[in-house]
Amino acid sequence: MKIAPSFSAALSALLLATVAAPPIAAQEAGASDAALQALYGEYYDWTLERAGYYETASGEIEQGPTLSDQSAAARETNAAAAAAFLARLDAIDTAALSPTERVNAAVLRAVLAEGIGDATYREWEMPFDSDSNFWTYLDAPSGLDTVREYEDYLARMRQVPRYLEQNVANARTGLARGFSVPRATLAGRDESVRPYTQLEGNPFLAAFDQMPQRIPEAERARLRAEAQAVIAQDIVPAYTALLAFLRDDYFPAARETLAAEAMPDGAAYYAQNIRQYTTLDMGAEAIHAVGLAEVARIEAAMQAIMDEVGFSGSIAEFNEALRSDPRFVAATPDELMGVAAYVQVRVDGEIERYFGFLPRARFSIRPVPDAIAPFYTAGRGGEDYCQINTHDLPSRPVYNIPALTLHECSPGHSFQANFQREVTGELPAFRRNLYFSGMGEGWGLYTEFLGEEMGIYRTPYERYGRLSYEMWRAARLVIDTGIHHYGWTREQAVDYLAGRTALSRHEVGTEVDRYISWPGQALAYKLGEMTIRRLRGEAEAALGDAFDIRKFHDVVLALGSVPLPVLEERIAGFIADGGQGLADVTYD
């Protein structure tokens, strides 16, 4: 989630009104609340329509037969619509809103500001980076459920050429003005396109290999035959053209500089990205200083563990020794996945001591798909499953797996997503699938710390792995600002991260390329985690014996994904009401 430059000041004023506004008549609150509810209801319907989604009778969101319009004209139209929604939001009397609706108004302002901010710098002209892209998420990774869903999928497949061509046109425009992914991060990034250029084993066919038996056999055969024809006539030629564009046009002409501040309007663009991803008003130099202080603090904790295991060298030497130690390398992908699964079982045994509300939904642990694994991060979490990267096993040491599993699976992102889906059923529809990086990634990193209290780390090496992961996020504050504000080289960034963490060389390179090509995003993790830990400390100090960690965690997650200033305001309320948890949860 990105937040435009004007967001923080406006949000602060909005939240101040929550505290400072005098009592208002019930009818005033009702009228303002109704106006806001109508506005975000209209906004939600508009977002579904332009994205090609629809809401079912049961409230589920399904993708229809249309892929969204990626053209520059459509993006500009969307930004104009966001500005119009924002003007209507500004016309609503903030002081007359109920406390719940003030939060909704703050979130809506953030979302609208994203669209406006994207248009300011025409971010769609750099439609991919070293971590994410526009071409590997169009295929359905598993079987669909009904004939209609398969028909809609086939209709979307027929639109893939148009979708890719629009993104290519945007990328060409960005390339022409020096707004591109840095060339240094692009080596091998075209490999994820190759599977889509082949008839055999094409990822778009996977959904047709897993069709439900309740669909009649004749229908299954018809749908699969249509899919094969569309793949041959539309998918393969479109991806072949994309691959040629990347290899022949984009990669050779991509900019040689690394810093965001080296691009057109670069300083302002980077400052906006910082505000967007962190939702905080901090400059690059202040963040750099915070990062250096955190690095020093974590180094002291690392040194204590090195003393515990009897290692007499430097942190960099200890990290190198760990990287080359065969004891910490899984023999097979299944073994690595087994370590993650066992961590999750141990978390399940402790979780009720730390949360009052426990989501009923379960999730699986899956490997990252082979097509993207070589350039993907160590893992990713979501409602239905969390992913662990099993590519290049020597680069995935098992002492890092407990922290990774906590972060991506439970009580990190998968737990977080299901908690918020189940406990926040009354959230406005427009908020249910929002994701603010400061809150979301801050929570993920916080759960790695929480694993210490839960007793998940069993050995000094696993505790060191946790510290290495925390150091990784602290070093991001230094590296991201170092690259994009201070002009660091890739080599400086690699050396800084490799010398201070136990990440493998492969992971170090992948991570640094991500920071180079995604300015500001990496800052959200540590700044978000520091905010959550600070707020917990303030609540513990203020409430004393009345503080209940289960209630604190429930209140944080039940808020949904919000900008960090909204979380700060909620915890101030938590302290003011004596540390009350969720109304429908028993904490005996």
PANU-152727 format. One record per residue (C-alpha): x, y negated, z; residue number from 1; residue in three letters. Coordinates in Angstrom, 1 decimal, decimal comma. Layout:
<sites>
c1  c2  c3  n  res
X  Y  Z  NUM  ALA
...
</sites>
This chain:
<sites>
c1  c2  c3  n  res
0,0  0,0  0,0  1  MET
1,3  -3,4  -1,0  2  LYS
0,4  -6,7  0,7  3  ILE
0,8  -10,0  -1,1  4  ALA
2,9  -12,9  0,4  5  PRO
-0,1  -14,9  1,6  6  SER
-1,4  -11,9  3,6  7  PHE
0,5  -12,1  6,9  8  SER
-0,4  -15,7  7,6  9  ALA
-4,1  -15,1  6,7  10  ALA
-4,2  -11,9  8,7  11  LEU
-2,7  -13,6  11,8  12  SER
-5,4  -16,3  11,6  13  ALA
-8,1  -13,7  11,2  14  LEU
-6,9  -11,7  14,2  15  LEU
-6,4  -14,8  16,3  16  LEU
-10,1  -15,5  15,7  17  ALA
-10,8  -12,1  17,2  18  THR
-9,4  -13,3  20,5  19  VAL
-10,1  -17,0  20,4  20  ALA
-13,6  -17,2  18,9  21  ALA
-16,3  -18,3  21,4  22  PRO
-19,4  -16,1  21,9  23  PRO
-21,8  -16,3  18,9  24  ILE
-25,4  -15,7  18,4  25  ALA
-26,3  -12,2  17,4  26  ALA
-28,0  -13,4  14,3  27  GLN
-24,9  -15,2  13,2  28  GLU
-22,8  -12,0  13,6  29  ALA
-25,4  -10,0  11,8  30  GLY
-25,6  -12,3  8,8  31  ALA
-21,8  -12,5  8,5  32  SER
-21,4  -8,8  9,0  33  ASP
-24,0  -8,1  6,4  34  ALA
-22,3  -10,4  3,9  35  ALA
-19,0  -8,7  4,4  36  LEU
-20,5  -5,2  4,2  37  GLN
-22,1  -6,1  0,9  38  ALA
-18,8  -7,5  -0,4  39  LEU
-16,7  -4,5  0,4  40  TYR
-19,5  -2,2  -0,8  41  GLY
-19,4  -3,9  -4,1  42  GLU
-15,6  -3,8  -4,2  43  TYR
-15,6  -0,1  -3,5  44  TYR
-18,0  0,6  -6,3  45  ASP
-15,9  -1,5  -8,6  46  TRP
-12,7  0,4  -7,7  47  THR
-14,3  3,7  -8,4  48  LEU
-15,6  2,6  -11,7  49  GLU
-12,3  1,2  -13,0  50  ARG
-10,3  4,2  -11,8  51  ALA
-12,7  6,7  -13,4  52  GLY
-13,9  8,3  -10,2  53  TYR
-17,4  8,8  -8,7  54  TYR
-18,9  9,7  -5,4  55  GLU
-20,9  12,9  -5,0  56  THR
-24,1  13,3  -3,0  57  ALA
-22,0  14,7  -0,2  58  SER
-19,7  11,7  -0,1  59  GLY
-16,8  13,5  -1,8  60  GLU
-14,8  11,5  -4,4  61  ILE
-14,4  13,3  -7,7  62  GLU
-12,5  12,3  -10,9  63  GLN
-14,8  12,0  -13,9  64  GLY
-14,1  12,4  -17,6  65  PRO
-12,1  9,1  -17,9  66  THR
-8,5  8,2  -17,3  67  LEU
-8,1  4,6  -16,1  68  SER
-7,2  1,8  -18,5  69  ASP
-3,4  1,1  -18,1  70  GLN
-3,1  -1,8  -20,5  71  SER
-1,7  -5,2  -19,5  72  ALA
-5,1  -6,8  -20,4  73  ALA
-6,9  -4,4  -18,0  74  ALA
-4,4  -5,1  -15,3  75  ARG
-4,9  -8,8  -15,6  76  GLU
-8,6  -8,4  -15,6  77  THR
-8,3  -6,4  -12,4  78  ASN
-6,2  -9,1  -10,8  79  ALA
-8,8  -11,7  -11,7  80  ALA
-11,5  -9,6  -10,2  81  ALA
-9,5  -9,2  -7,0  82  ALA
-9,1  -13,0  -6,8  83  ALA
-12,8  -13,4  -7,2  84  ALA
-13,5  -10,9  -4,4  85  PHE
-10,9  -12,7  -2,3  86  LEU
-12,6  -16,1  -2,8  87  ALA
-15,9  -14,6  -1,7  88  ARG
-14,2  -13,1  1,4  89  LEU
-12,8  -16,6  2,2  90  ASP
-16,3  -18,0  2,1  91  ALA
-17,4  -15,7  5,0  92  ILE
-17,1  -17,2  8,5  93  ASP
-14,4  -15,1  10,1  94  THR
-15,3  -16,3  13,6  95  ALA
-18,9  -15,1  13,1  96  ALA
-17,8  -11,5  12,4  97  LEU
-18,1  -8,7  15,0  98  SER
-14,8  -7,2  16,2  99  PRO
-15,1  -4,1  14,0  100  THR
-15,9  -6,2  10,9  101  GLU
-13,0  -8,5  11,6  102  ARG
-10,7  -5,5  11,2  103  VAL
-12,5  -4,5  8,0  104  ASN
-12,1  -8,0  6,7  105  ALA
-8,3  -8,0  7,5  106  ALA
-7,9  -4,7  5,6  107  VAL
-10,0  -5,9  2,7  108  LEU
-7,9  -9,1  2,5  109  ARG
-4,7  -6,9  2,3  110  ALA
-6,1  -4,7  -0,4  111  VAL
-7,2  -7,6  -2,6  112  LEU
-3,9  -9,4  -2,0  113  ALA
-2,2  -6,3  -3,4  114  GLU
-3,9  -6,7  -6,8  115  GLY
-3,1  -10,4  -6,9  116  ILE
0,5  -9,8  -5,9  117  GLY
1,0  -7,1  -8,5  118  ASP
-0,2  -9,5  -11,2  119  ALA
2,1  -12,3  -10,0  120  THR
5,2  -10,2  -10,9  121  TYR
3,5  -7,9  -13,5  122  ARG
4,7  -4,8  -11,6  123  GLU
2,9  -2,6  -14,1  124  TRP
5,8  -3,4  -16,5  125  GLU
8,0  -1,0  -14,4  126  MET
5,5  1,9  -14,2  127  PRO
7,9  4,4  -12,7  128  PHE
11,0  4,7  -10,4  129  ASP
13,4  7,4  -9,4  130  SER
10,8  8,9  -7,0  131  ASP
7,4  8,5  -8,7  132  SER
6,1  8,3  -12,3  133  ASN
3,0  8,1  -14,4  134  PHE
3,3  11,4  -16,3  135  TRP
3,4  14,3  -13,8  136  THR
0,2  13,7  -11,9  137  TYR
-2,3  14,0  -14,7  138  LEU
-2,6  17,8  -14,7  139  ASP
-4,7  19,6  -12,2  140  ALA
-2,3  21,7  -10,0  141  PRO
-4,9  24,4  -9,2  142  SER
-8,2  25,7  -10,4  143  GLY
-11,3  23,5  -10,4  144  LEU
-14,7  24,7  -9,2  145  ASP
-17,4  24,1  -11,8  146  THR
-17,9  24,1  -15,6  147  VAL
-18,5  20,3  -15,3  148  ARG
-15,2  19,8  -13,6  149  GLU
-13,4  21,7  -16,3  150  TYR
-15,3  19,7  -19,0  151  GLU
-14,3  16,5  -17,3  152  ASP
-10,7  17,7  -17,1  153  TYR
-10,6  18,5  -20,8  154  LEU
-12,0  15,0  -21,5  155  ALA
-9,2  13,5  -19,5  156  ARG
-6,7  15,6  -21,2  157  MET
-7,8  14,2  -24,6  158  ARG
-7,1  10,7  -23,3  159  GLN
-3,6  11,5  -22,1  160  VAL
-2,0  10,1  -25,4  161  PRO
-3,7  6,8  -24,8  162  ARG
-2,8  6,7  -21,1  163  TYR
0,9  7,4  -21,8  164  LEU
1,0  5,0  -24,7  165  GLU
-0,3  2,2  -22,6  166  GLN
2,3  2,8  -19,9  167  ASN
5,0  3,0  -22,5  168  VAL
3,9  -0,4  -23,9  169  ALA
4,0  -1,9  -20,4  170  ASN
7,5  -0,5  -19,9  171  ALA
8,7  -1,9  -23,2  172  ARG
7,5  -5,3  -22,2  173  THR
9,3  -5,1  -18,8  174  GLY
12,4  -3,8  -20,5  175  LEU
12,5  -6,8  -22,8  176  ALA
12,5  -9,3  -20,0  177  ARG
15,0  -7,4  -17,7  178  GLY
12,4  -6,0  -15,4  179  PHE
13,3  -2,3  -15,4  180  SER
14,4  0,6  -13,4  181  VAL
18,2  0,3  -12,9  182  PRO
20,1  2,6  -15,4  183  ARG
22,2  4,0  -12,6  184  ALA
19,2  5,8  -11,1  185  THR
17,9  7,3  -14,4  186  LEU
20,2  10,3  -15,1  187  ALA
18,1  13,4  -15,4  188  GLY
14,8  11,7  -14,7  189  ARG
13,5  12,8  -18,1  190  ASP
13,7  16,5  -17,1  191  GLU
10,3  16,3  -15,4  192  SER
8,7  15,5  -18,8  193  VAL
10,1  18,6  -20,6  194  ARG
7,6  21,2  -19,3  195  PRO
4,8  19,1  -20,8  196  TYR
6,4  19,2  -24,3  197  THR
6,1  23,0  -24,5  198  GLN
3,1  25,1  -25,4  199  LEU
4,1  28,1  -23,2  200  GLU
3,8  27,4  -19,5  201  GLY
2,5  23,9  -20,0  202  ASN
1,4  22,5  -16,6  203  PRO
-2,0  21,4  -18,0  204  PHE
-2,8  25,1  -18,5  205  LEU
-2,4  26,1  -14,9  206  ALA
-5,9  25,1  -13,9  207  ALA
-7,3  27,4  -16,6  208  PHE
-5,3  30,3  -15,3  209  ASP
-7,1  30,1  -11,9  210  GLN
-10,7  29,8  -12,9  211  MET
-13,4  30,9  -10,4  212  PRO
-15,0  34,3  -11,2  213  GLN
-18,4  32,8  -10,7  214  ARG
-18,0  31,0  -14,0  215  ILE
-19,2  33,5  -16,7  216  PRO
-16,4  35,2  -18,6  217  GLU
-17,5  33,8  -22,0  218  ALA
-17,4  30,3  -20,5  219  GLU
-13,9  30,8  -19,1  220  ARG
-12,7  32,0  -22,4  221  ALA
-14,2  29,0  -24,2  222  ARG
-12,7  26,5  -21,8  223  LEU
-9,3  28,1  -21,9  224  ARG
-9,3  28,1  -25,7  225  ALA
-10,3  24,5  -25,7  226  GLU
-7,5  23,7  -23,3  227  ALA
-4,9  25,5  -25,5  228  GLN
-6,1  23,5  -28,5  229  ALA
-6,0  20,1  -26,6  230  VAL
-2,5  20,9  -25,3  231  ILE
-1,3  21,7  -28,9  232  ALA
-3,0  18,7  -30,5  233  GLN
-2,8  16,0  -27,9  234  ASP
-0,6  16,9  -24,8  235  ILE
2,5  18,2  -26,5  236  VAL
2,8  15,5  -29,1  237  PRO
2,1  12,7  -26,5  238  ALA
4,8  14,0  -24,1  239  TYR
7,2  14,6  -26,9  240  THR
6,8  10,9  -27,9  241  ALA
7,3  9,9  -24,2  242  LEU
10,4  12,0  -23,9  243  LEU
11,9  10,3  -27,0  244  ALA
11,0  6,9  -25,7  245  PHE
12,8  7,5  -22,4  246  LEU
15,9  9,1  -23,9  247  ARG
16,2  6,8  -27,0  248  ASP
14,8  3,5  -25,9  249  ASP
14,4  3,0  -22,2  250  TYR
17,4  4,7  -20,6  251  PHE
20,0  3,1  -22,9  252  PRO
18,5  -0,4  -22,5  253  ALA
17,7  -0,3  -18,8  254  ALA
19,4  -3,0  -16,7  255  ARG
22,9  -2,4  -15,3  256  GLU
22,3  -4,4  -12,2  257  THR
20,9  -2,8  -9,0  258  LEU
19,5  -5,7  -6,9  259  ALA
15,9  -6,7  -7,0  260  ALA
17,1  -10,2  -6,6  261  GLU
19,0  -9,9  -9,9  262  ALA
15,7  -9,5  -11,9  263  MET
13,6  -12,4  -13,1  264  PRO
12,2  -14,3  -10,0  265  ASP
14,1  -11,6  -8,1  266  GLY
14,5  -13,3  -4,7  267  ALA
10,8  -14,1  -4,5  268  ALA
9,9  -10,6  -5,8  269  TYR
12,0  -8,9  -3,1  270  TYR
10,6  -11,1  -0,4  271  ALA
7,1  -10,2  -1,4  272  GLN
7,9  -6,5  -1,5  273  ASN
9,2  -6,7  2,0  274  ILE
6,0  -8,3  3,2  275  ARG
3,9  -5,9  1,1  276  GLN
5,4  -2,7  2,4  277  TYR
6,1  -3,7  6,0  278  THR
3,1  -6,0  6,5  279  THR
5,4  -8,0  8,7  280  LEU
6,9  -11,5  8,3  281  ASP
10,6  -10,7  8,3  282  MET
13,3  -11,8  6,0  283  GLY
16,0  -9,6  4,5  284  ALA
18,8  -11,0  6,7  285  GLU
16,8  -10,4  9,9  286  ALA
15,9  -6,8  8,8  287  ILE
19,6  -6,2  8,0  288  HIS
20,6  -7,3  11,6  289  ALA
17,9  -5,0  13,1  290  VAL
19,2  -2,1  11,1  291  GLY
22,8  -2,7  12,2  292  LEU
21,7  -2,7  15,9  293  ALA
19,6  0,5  15,5  294  GLU
22,5  2,2  13,7  295  VAL
24,8  1,4  16,6  296  ALA
22,3  2,7  19,2  297  ARG
21,7  6,0  17,3  298  ILE
25,4  6,5  16,8  299  GLU
25,9  6,5  20,6  300  ALA
23,2  9,2  20,9  301  ALA
24,9  11,3  18,2  302  MET
28,2  11,0  19,9  303  GLN
26,7  12,4  23,1  304  ALA
25,5  15,5  21,2  305  ILE
28,9  15,9  19,6  306  MET
30,5  15,8  23,1  307  ASP
27,9  18,5  24,2  308  GLU
29,0  20,9  21,4  309  VAL
32,7  20,1  21,9  310  GLY
33,4  18,4  18,6  311  PHE
36,3  15,9  18,9  312  SER
36,2  14,2  15,5  313  GLY
34,2  11,3  14,1  314  SER
30,5  11,2  13,3  315  ILE
31,4  11,3  9,6  316  ALA
33,6  14,3  10,1  317  GLU
30,9  16,1  12,2  318  PHE
28,4  15,4  9,4  319  ASN
30,7  16,9  6,8  320  GLU
31,4  19,9  9,0  321  ALA
27,6  20,5  9,3  322  LEU
27,1  20,2  5,5  323  ARG
29,7  22,9  4,9  324  SER
28,6  25,3  7,6  325  ASP
26,9  28,4  6,1  326  PRO
25,1  29,1  9,4  327  ARG
22,7  26,3  8,6  328  PHE
21,8  27,3  5,0  329  VAL
18,7  29,4  4,4  330  ALA
19,4  32,5  2,2  331  ALA
16,1  32,1  0,2  332  THR
13,3  29,6  -0,3  333  PRO
11,0  31,9  1,7  334  ASP
13,4  31,8  4,7  335  GLU
13,4  28,0  4,6  336  LEU
9,6  27,9  4,4  337  MET
9,5  30,4  7,3  338  GLY
11,5  28,0  9,5  339  VAL
9,0  25,2  8,7  340  ALA
6,0  27,6  9,4  341  ALA
7,5  28,6  12,8  342  TYR
8,0  25,0  13,8  343  VAL
4,4  24,4  13,0  344  GLN
3,3  27,3  15,2  345  VAL
5,2  25,8  18,1  346  ARG
3,7  22,4  17,5  347  VAL
0,2  24,0  17,6  348  ASP
1,0  25,3  21,0  349  GLY
1,8  21,9  22,4  350  GLU
-0,5  19,6  20,5  351  ILE
-3,4  19,4  22,9  352  GLU
-1,2  17,8  25,5  353  ARG
-0,6  14,8  23,2  354  TYR
-4,0  14,4  21,5  355  PHE
-7,5  14,4  22,7  356  GLY
-9,1  14,8  19,3  357  PHE
-7,9  17,7  17,3  358  LEU
-9,0  17,9  13,6  359  PRO
-10,7  21,1  12,6  360  ARG
-9,4  21,2  9,1  361  ALA
-6,3  23,3  8,4  362  ARG
-3,6  22,7  5,9  363  PHE
-1,0  24,9  4,3  364  SER
2,8  24,5  3,8  365  ILE
3,9  24,7  0,2  366  ARG
7,2  24,3  -1,7  367  PRO
7,6  21,2  -3,9  368  VAL
6,8  22,2  -7,5  369  PRO
9,8  23,3  -9,5  370  ASP
9,2  20,6  -12,2  371  ALA
9,9  17,7  -9,8  372  ILE
11,9  19,4  -7,0  373  ALA
15,4  18,4  -8,3  374  PRO
14,6  14,7  -7,9  375  PHE
11,9  14,8  -5,2  376  TYR
12,3  13,9  -1,6  377  THR
12,7  16,5  1,2  378  ALA
9,0  16,8  1,7  379  GLY
5,6  15,2  1,5  380  ARG
2,4  15,5  3,5  381  GLY
-1,3  15,3  2,7  382  GLY
-4,8  16,5  3,8  383  GLU
-4,7  19,9  2,2  384  ASP
-1,0  20,8  2,4  385  TYR
2,4  19,5  3,3  386  CYS
5,3  20,2  1,0  387  GLN
8,9  21,3  1,8  388  ILE
11,5  21,0  -0,9  389  ASN
13,3  24,3  -1,4  390  THR
15,4  23,3  -4,4  391  HIS
19,2  23,6  -3,9  392  ASP
19,1  25,4  -0,5  393  LEU
22,6  24,2  0,6  394  PRO
21,2  20,7  0,5  395  SER
18,4  21,6  2,9  396  ARG
20,0  22,6  6,2  397  PRO
17,7  24,3  8,6  398  VAL
18,7  22,0  11,5  399  TYR
16,7  19,3  9,7  400  ASN
13,6  21,3  9,2  401  ILE
12,0  20,7  12,7  402  PRO
12,1  16,9  12,2  403  ALA
10,9  17,2  8,6  404  LEU
8,0  19,5  9,5  405  THR
6,9  17,2  12,3  406  LEU
7,0  14,2  10,0  407  HIS
5,3  15,7  7,0  408  GLU
3,0  18,3  8,5  409  CYS
1,9  18,0  12,2  410  SER
1,5  15,8  14,1  411  PRO
2,7  13,8  11,1  412  GLY
1,1  13,1  7,8  413  HIS
-1,1  16,2  7,3  414  SER
-2,4  16,0  10,8  415  PHE
-2,8  12,2  10,5  416  GLN
-4,7  12,5  7,3  417  ALA
-7,2  15,1  8,6  418  ASN
-7,5  13,3  12,0  419  PHE
-8,5  10,1  10,2  420  GLN
-10,8  11,8  7,8  421  ARG
-12,7  13,5  10,6  422  GLU
-12,7  11,0  13,4  423  VAL
-13,2  7,9  11,2  424  THR
-16,3  9,0  9,4  425  GLY
-17,9  5,7  10,1  426  GLU
-15,2  3,7  8,3  427  LEU
-16,4  1,8  5,3  428  PRO
-15,9  3,8  2,1  429  ALA
-13,3  1,4  0,8  430  PHE
-11,0  2,2  3,7  431  ARG
-11,1  6,0  3,7  432  ARG
-8,3  6,5  1,2  433  ASN
-6,1  3,5  1,9  434  LEU
-2,5  3,9  2,9  435  TYR
-0,3  1,2  4,5  436  PHE
3,3  2,3  4,5  437  SER
4,3  0,5  7,8  438  GLY
1,5  2,3  9,7  439  MET
1,6  5,6  7,8  440  GLY
5,4  6,1  7,6  441  GLU
5,9  4,5  11,0  442  GLY
3,7  7,2  12,4  443  TRP
5,6  9,9  10,6  444  GLY
8,9  8,8  12,0  445  LEU
7,3  8,3  15,4  446  TYR
6,3  12,0  15,4  447  THR
9,9  13,0  14,9  448  GLU
10,7  11,2  18,2  449  PHE
7,6  12,8  19,8  450  LEU
9,0  16,2  19,0  451  GLY
11,6  15,6  21,7  452  GLU
8,9  15,2  24,3  453  GLU
7,0  18,2  22,9  454  MET
10,0  20,4  23,2  455  GLY
10,2  21,3  19,6  456  ILE
14,0  20,9  19,2  457  TYR
15,6  24,0  20,6  458  ARG
19,3  23,5  19,9  459  THR
21,8  20,6  20,0  460  PRO
22,0  20,9  16,2  461  TYR
18,2  20,5  15,8  462  GLU
18,3  17,4  18,1  463  ARG
21,2  16,1  16,1  464  TYR
19,2  16,7  12,9  465  GLY
16,4  14,6  14,5  466  ARG
18,9  11,8  15,2  467  LEU
20,3  12,2  11,7  468  SER
16,8  11,6  10,3  469  TYR
16,3  8,6  12,6  470  GLU
19,7  7,3  11,5  471  MET
18,6  7,9  7,9  472  TRP
15,6  5,5  8,4  473  ARG
17,7  2,9  10,4  474  ALA
20,3  3,0  7,7  475  ALA
17,6  2,2  5,2  476  ARG
17,2  -1,2  6,8  477  LEU
20,8  -1,9  6,2  478  VAL
21,1  -0,3  2,7  479  ILE
17,8  -1,6  1,2  480  ASP
18,7  -5,2  2,2  481  THR
22,3  -4,5  1,4  482  GLY
21,5  -3,6  -2,2  483  ILE
18,7  -6,0  -3,0  484  HIS
19,9  -9,0  -1,0  485  HIS
23,6  -8,7  -0,4  486  TYR
24,5  -7,1  -3,7  487  GLY
25,9  -3,7  -2,5  488  TRP
27,0  -1,2  -5,1  489  THR
25,6  2,3  -5,3  490  ARG
28,9  3,6  -4,0  491  GLU
28,7  1,4  -0,9  492  GLN
25,2  2,6  -0,2  493  ALA
26,1  6,3  -0,7  494  VAL
29,1  6,0  1,5  495  ASP
27,2  4,2  4,2  496  TYR
24,4  6,8  4,3  497  LEU
26,7  9,9  3,9  498  ALA
29,0  8,7  6,7  499  GLY
26,2  8,2  9,2  500  ARG
23,8  11,1  8,6  501  THR
23,9  14,8  8,2  502  ALA
22,0  14,6  5,0  503  LEU
23,4  16,7  2,2  504  SER
25,3  14,9  -0,6  505  ARG
22,4  15,8  -2,9  506  HIS
19,8  14,2  -0,6  507  GLU
22,0  11,1  -0,1  508  VAL
22,2  10,5  -3,8  509  GLY
18,5  11,1  -4,3  510  THR
17,6  8,7  -1,4  511  GLU
19,9  5,9  -2,5  512  VAL
18,5  6,1  -6,0  513  ASP
15,1  5,8  -4,5  514  ARG
16,0  2,6  -2,5  515  TYR
17,6  1,1  -5,6  516  ILE
14,5  1,6  -7,8  517  SER
11,8  1,0  -5,2  518  TRP
12,8  -2,3  -3,4  519  PRO
11,4  -2,7  0,1  520  GLY
9,4  0,5  0,4  521  GLN
12,1  2,2  2,5  522  ALA
11,9  -0,5  5,1  523  LEU
8,4  0,5  6,3  524  ALA
9,4  3,7  8,1  525  TYR
11,7  2,3  10,8  526  LYS
10,0  -1,0  11,3  527  LEU
6,7  0,8  11,6  528  GLY
8,1  3,3  14,0  529  GLU
9,7  0,6  16,1  530  MET
6,3  -1,2  16,3  531  THR
4,5  1,9  17,5  532  ILE
7,1  2,8  20,1  533  ARG
7,2  -0,8  21,3  534  ARG
3,4  -0,9  21,6  535  LEU
3,4  2,4  23,5  536  ARG
6,0  1,0  25,9  537  GLY
3,9  -2,1  26,5  538  GLU
0,8  0,0  27,2  539  ALA
2,7  2,3  29,6  540  GLU
4,1  -0,7  31,5  541  ALA
0,8  -2,5  31,7  542  ALA
-1,4  0,5  32,5  543  LEU
0,9  2,5  34,8  544  GLY
-0,7  5,6  36,1  545  ASP
-3,8  4,9  34,0  546  ALA
-1,9  5,4  30,8  547  PHE
-2,8  8,7  29,0  548  ASP
-0,7  9,6  26,0  549  ILE
-3,6  11,5  24,5  550  ARG
-5,8  8,4  24,5  551  LYS
-3,0  6,2  23,1  552  PHE
-2,4  8,5  20,2  553  HIS
-6,1  8,9  19,5  554  ASP
-6,7  5,2  19,5  555  VAL
-3,7  4,6  17,1  556  VAL
-4,9  7,2  14,6  557  LEU
-8,6  6,5  14,9  558  ALA
-7,9  3,0  13,7  559  LEU
-7,2  4,4  10,2  560  GLY
-4,5  3,0  8,0  561  SER
-4,1  -0,7  8,7  562  VAL
-1,5  -3,4  8,5  563  PRO
0,7  -3,4  11,6  564  LEU
-0,6  -6,7  13,0  565  PRO
-4,1  -5,0  13,1  566  VAL
-2,6  -2,2  15,1  567  LEU
-1,0  -4,7  17,5  568  GLU
-4,3  -6,3  18,1  569  GLU
-6,0  -2,9  18,7  570  ARG
-3,4  -1,9  21,3  571  ILE
-3,8  -5,2  23,1  572  ALA
-7,5  -4,3  23,3  573  GLY
-6,6  -0,8  24,5  574  PHE
-4,6  -2,4  27,4  575  ILE
-7,3  -4,9  28,2  576  ALA
-10,0  -2,2  28,5  577  ASP
-7,8  -0,1  30,9  578  GLY
-6,6  2,4  28,4  579  GLY
-9,9  3,9  27,2  580  GLN
-9,8  6,7  24,7  581  GLY
-12,3  7,6  22,0  582  LEU
-15,9  7,6  23,1  583  ALA
-16,9  11,1  22,0  584  ASP
-13,8  12,9  23,2  585  VAL
-13,4  14,5  26,7  586  THR
-10,0  13,9  28,3  587  TYR
-10,4  16,0  31,5  588  ASP
</sites>
